Amino acid sequence: MACAPLRSHVNLSHIVRTCGCFGISRVIACGATRLDERIARDGAESVVLEVHRSLPPVLDRLRAAGYQLVGLEQTTHSERLFTFPFVGRTALVIGNERLGLEEDVLERLDRVAEIPMAGLPHSLNAATSTAIAVYEYCRQFPALAGGHSA
């Protein structure tokens, strides 16, 4: 799991908690970060939070390590999450709450998935979107759900 710089430490805290619940052992966050321990709770104990200054070099290293880079974003070429075939070695890339994923990040991704919206507003917040995508990944790979690091 790799996150662009997020505006809210609350969203990052919820993402860490979700990852802990699903056995994802590493979250990579970019920019200034801190966790709200009341929200992250046990996730903060079971998830390693790596902090980096910039997302593109992180993505380059994940690709070199054999991860497929999948952005969670609404784009003209995004695929519906609920029919999206994940691969086992996936790094899910989460964008900023307001700006989404920037162009230099989108250019590095292998694929982009989006959560279809039927009503207003046309998007969910970063933590909610992440929880839905992590759930879908784990639904497809139940045996792998407890040992992934990115």
Long-range contacts (C-beta under 8 A, 24 or more apart in sequence): 1-26, 1-27, 1-28, 1-91, 1-92, 1-94, 1-130, 1-134, 1-150, 2-27, 2-28, 2-30, 2-55, 2-58, 2-59, 2-62, 2-91, 2-92, 2-93, 2-94, 2-150, 3-27, 3-28, 3-29, 3-30, 3-55, 3-93, 3-94, 3-126, 4-30, 4-31, 4-55, 4-93, 4-94, 4-95, 4-96, 4-99, 4-101, 4-102, 4-105, 5-29, 5-30, 5-31, 5-32, 5-55, 5-96, 6-31, 6-33, 6-94, 6-96, 6-97, 6-126, 7-96, 7-97, 7-98, 8-97, 8-126, 9-33, 9-34, 9-35, 9-36, 10-36, 10-39, 10-127, 11-97, 11-125, 11-126, 11-127, 12-127, 13-37, 13-39, 13-40, 13-44, 14-39, 14-40, 14-127, 14-128, 14-130, 14-131, 15-94, 15-126, 15-127, 15-130, 15-131, 16-40, 16-43, 16-44, 16-47, 16-49, 17-41, 17-42, 17-43, 17-44, 18-43, 18-127, 18-130, 18-131, 18-134, 19-43, 19-47, 19-134, 20-44, 20-45, 20-46, 20-47, 22-134, 22-135, 22-138, 22-145, 22-146, 23-145, 23-146, 23-147, 23-148, 24-134, 24-145, 24-148, 24-149, 25-147, 25-148, 25-149, 26-50, 26-148, 26-149, 26-150, 28-52, 28-58, 28-150, 30-54, 30-55, 30-58, 48-149, 55-93, 55-105, 56-104, 56-105, 56-108, 59-91, 59-93, 59-105, 59-108, 59-109, 60-108, 62-91, 62-150, 63-108, 63-110, 65-150, 67-91, 67-150, 68-110, 68-111, 69-93, 69-108, 69-109, 69-110, 69-111, 70-109, 70-110, 70-111, 70-112, 70-113, 71-95, 71-101, 71-105, 71-106, 71-109, 71-111, 71-112, 71-113, 72-112, 72-113, 72-114, 72-115, 72-129, 72-130, 72-133, 73-100, 73-101, 73-106, 73-112, 73-114, 74-100, 74-114, 74-122, 74-123, 75-106, 75-112, 75-114, 77-112, 78-112, 78-113, 78-114, 79-111, 79-112, 79-113, 79-114, 80-113, 80-114, 80-116, 81-113, 81-114, 81-115, 81-116, 81-132, 81-133, 81-136, 82-116, 82-136, 84-111, 84-113, 84-136, 85-140, 86-136, 86-137, 86-140, 86-141, 88-141, 88-144, 90-137, 90-150, 91-150, 92-130, 92-133, 92-134, 92-137, 94-126, 94-129, 94-130, 95-126, 96-126, 97-125, 97-126
